[in-house]
């Protein structure tokens, strides 16, 4: 099963969105549902973000990256997230 992690990074810190990771993200959101398909995982990640206050209040210099990972790996990524990041788990 796959879990979506939604990373919100600042273009000031990570101008290249590919470099956006849990370690440098301003916010890390772990979607509470698991999916069997990568497409469903990405769509659920986007939809979940849209429902949150964080998703509705994105700043002009913030970019969103949705990462789908096996559920155990996603949990490990959240635990290593930037300690200063806002986090919804």
C-alpha positions, 0 to 999 in steps of 0.5 A: 500500500502507498501513503501520500506525503504532501510537502510544502517547500519555499522557493527561497530555500529550495528553488528546485522542486525536485530538491524539496524533501521532508528535511527542508519542507516547511510543512509535512502532511501525511494523508491518513489513508493508503492507496493501492495505485500511484495515481489514486495516491497522488489524487488523494494527496492533492485532495487532502491538501485542498481540504486543510487550512495549510492548503488554503493559505499557501503563500506565493513563494510556496510550492507543493510536492506530493510523494507516494511511498510505501506506508512504512517508508512514509512513516519513517520520512515523517519521523525524519521531517524538519523539526521546525515544520508544521506537521499533520499526521 
